[in-house]
Amino acid sequence: MHEVWREKLKGYEKEIRVKYFTEGIEALKYLNTVEKKEKVFLITDYELRKQEIRGVNVIDKSGMKDRHLLVTNMYLSEIKEFNNKSAHLKMFPKCYLGDIILKIN
């Protein structure tokens, strides 16, 4: 997935700084040191393989409830059910990531 995002963010190197993490705990440690969270946008996978935490935990524990994209391989029906039940988390299917058009202001 990092390669997909690298390709999508190519050309924005002057406007934004991108950090990639493979460990949820490391991402959480970093996010908890950031002072201006309003300048951060978190993209995380729902399922973090072979890890004790999930992307949902990283979002909740870091305070990124309003500035995140949670991606998953779940079936669309599961995603819709999750999104309907969740007050602040919204999931997006990985299969559509190629169709996302980014606009960075």
N, C-alpha and C positions, 0 to 999 in steps of 0.2 A: 504494500500500500504506500510505502514511503516514495516509491518511484512514481506512482500516479500523482501524488501531491507535488513532488519535485517538478514534474512536467507541467502541472497546472499553474504552479507559482513561478515558473520561469518567466523572466522579464520584469518581475516585481522586486528584484534584489535591492534596488535603491530605496523603495518605499517601505519595505518590511524586513524584519529579521525573523528567520524561521529556525526553529529548534526541533529536532527529531529525537524521540526517545523510544527505546524498545522495551523498557521496564516501566510499568506504571508507578512504582514507588519512586523512581528517579524523576519522573515527570511531576509527581506530587511534591517532592522535595523542592524542585525548581519553582513550581507555581507558588508555593508557600513563601518564597523569598521575594516574589515580585510585588513591588509597592503599588504600581498603577495597573491594576487588573483590568481596568476599562480599556486599556490599550492592547490587551491580550485576547486572542481567539483560540480556543482549544478544539482540536479535532482529535477524537479518540475512538478506538474500536470498542465495541461493547464487550467482547470477549478478549481478554488478554491471556493468551495461551500459557499454560504452566506457571501462572502467577496467582498469588493469593487474593489479589484485588481485581476488579473489573473496571472498565472505563467509567461506569456509573459512579463507582467509589471515588475515582480521581476527580470527577466533576463535583460531587458533593463535598468532599473533604478540602478541595481547593477554593471553593466559593465561586466556581465558574458557571453557576446555574443559568445565567442569562447570555453567556458568550461561549457557546459550544456547538459542536456538531458531533453527534454520536452515531457512528456507522456500524452496520452489522450485516451478517450473512443470513439472518433470519428470514423466514417466509414473509411475504407482504401482509398476510393476515395476522401474523404474530406482531409485526411492527405496528399495524393499525391498532391492535388491542393494547399494546404497550403505550402508544401515544395517547390513546383515549383515557387510560388509567393514570397517566403521569401528569402531575401539575406543572412541572418545570422542565422535564427532560423530553427531548424529541429525537427519535431515531430516524435514520435515513438508510435505505438499502445500498449496500456496496455495489450492486449490479448497475446502479444508475450514476455512479461517480463520474464515469466518462462523459456524461451528459451535462454535468454541472458547469456553468459559465461563471467564472469569478469576476467580480468587479471590486477592486480595492480602492477606497477613497482616501 
